[in-house]
Amino acid sequence: PPAMSRRVVRQSKFRHVFGQPVKADQMYEDIRVSKVTCDSSFCAVNPKFVAIIVESGGGGAFIVLPLAKTGRVDKNHPLVTGHTAPVLDIDWCPHNDNVIASASEDTTVMVWQIPDYVPVRNITEPVVTLEGHSKRVSIISWHPTARNVLLSAGCDNLVILWNVGTGEMLLALDDMHTDLIYNVGWNRNGSLLVTTCKDKKVRVIDPRKQQIIAEKTKPHDGTRPIRAIFVADGKIFTTGFSRMSERQLGLWDLNNFEEPIALQEMDTSNGVLLPFYDADSSIVYLCGKGDSSIRYFEITDEAPYVHYLNTYSSKEPQRGMGFMPKRGLDVSKCEIARFFKLHERKCEPIVMTVPRKSDLFQDDLYPDTPGPEPALEADEWLSGKDAEPILISLRDGYVPIKNRELKVVKKNILDSKPPPGPRRSHSTCDSDYSPPALEEVLEEIRALKETVQAQEKRICDLENKLCQFTNGTD
């Protein structure tokens, strides 16, 4: 009956989303994209910059370009080069568009301040270096709502949470993963983590209680890597492989991890599918590493729950992919996503658009979206507080905030006074603080001061002599 056939086409404003590469002069050319084999996306973007992990002799480096700096990249363009081994992952801070974190094979995590102007030389000094992993660090991710909270996961099967503002480790989740961690994702308010691991388990973790609150063994039967992300209403979206090596996607309910809400086979390609989720439109974009396409799906509350929308196809395979936050998009063009596709030698933006006839602001496409203000301080979050992202309207477009400094205040160990307790006359503590010992230290400081002043004078005299000498020879 005709009534039936009308029902087949599902109503959705996203049915006609289409992807288009930018014009040739809007690409970033002549970039030596890293060849490291790891399933990271190699690219991180925000409303100001695009950052790409690049090949670099000896150490590890990434390049940061202002978004507007399209075209051929000068071969002397400065790099960020503090790591002593390849960089494996990079992530822009969601609350400060001038701050980026990098994770490296050298076991460290570094946090960098990137100026709004293009510097003349390489940036070699991070604002802070975070040391705590014993093996290479392949995953890094900022907390979505708490200021300065950063997560790292390494090949030591360890997940560490850091307070970047003090440079200290907040939490180490060490007994949870029995093997290599494939990926880690936050939920929308940053109260939970989802991880995938080589031991074939998906875990949902409450990091502050240091507890696994749900887990699923083998959401996909195949042996190749699984990825998982949180989508709306605390559901979890996974990509993996079937026993027959077909690529699959799955949708799961946290409260009943046994049976999937949806499980779909896709194709037999072997690249790991990187999922990117846009909460505002409930669209998941799947970018296979080594694929030349981006498939996208809408997630809704009605069967089959994961609805295929379309595929953006191209000729060239992608080496990696950056995904622009909503506030970096052009709302006047009805752009609902922008990808930064890495080739071997260039980065190509791809724009996803919903066709609309009107030039007016389309508020159904742009609900209020997370802005750059954190909702919590690090210690509030650590003490158990949760807060949803602070939302902003995109009605008049988003204007990035001018350069903000990241201040790192290392806690001074001298600030923590000796613990108060019964004063034992012979305790080592007291003898350390005895007046004679203090006098000795002060005496030593005085002596050092005199030495420094003497050296200063000597240097000054030598400089003057040098000056007379060089002037004499002119």
Salt bridges, closest charged atoms under 4 A:
ASP30 OD2 - ARG72 NE 3.08
ASP97 OD1 - ARG327 NH2 2.87
GLU105 OE1 - ARG136 NH1 3.72
ASP106 OD2 - HIS83 ND1 2.97
ASP116 OD1 - LYS48 NZ 2.89
ASP156 OD2 - HIS133 ND1 3.11
GLU168 OE2 - LYS411 NZ 2.97
ASP199 OD2 - ARG203 NH2 2.59
ASP206 OD2 - LYS209 NZ 3.81
GLU215 OE2 - LYS201 NZ 3.64
GLU215 OE1 - ARG203 NE 3.82
ASP221 OD2 - ARG243 NH2 3.85
ASP233 OD2 - LYS235 NZ 3.71
ASP267 OD1 - ARG247 NE 2.87
ASP267 OD2 - ARG295 NH2 2.74
ASP278 OD2 - LYS326 NZ 2.73
ASP280 OD2 - LYS326 NZ 3.50
ASP291 OD2 - ARG247 NH2 2.56
GLU298 OE1 - ARG10 NH2 3.11
GLU316 OE1 - HIS343 ND1 3.63
ASP330 OD2 - LYS333 NZ 2.98
GLU335 OE2 - ARG338 NE 2.62
GLU348 OE1 - HIS343 NE2 2.88
ASP363 OD2 - ARG395 NH2 3.38
ASP364 OD2 - ARG356 NH2 2.92
GLU373 OE2 - ARG404 NH2 3.09
GLU377 OE2 - ARG147 NH2 3.00
GLU380 OE2 - LYS385 NZ 3.16
ASP386 OD1 - ARG208 NH2 2.68
ASP430 OD1 - ARG423 NH2 3.94
GLU443 OE1 - ARG446 NH1 2.84
ASP461 OD2 - LYS457 NZ 3.35
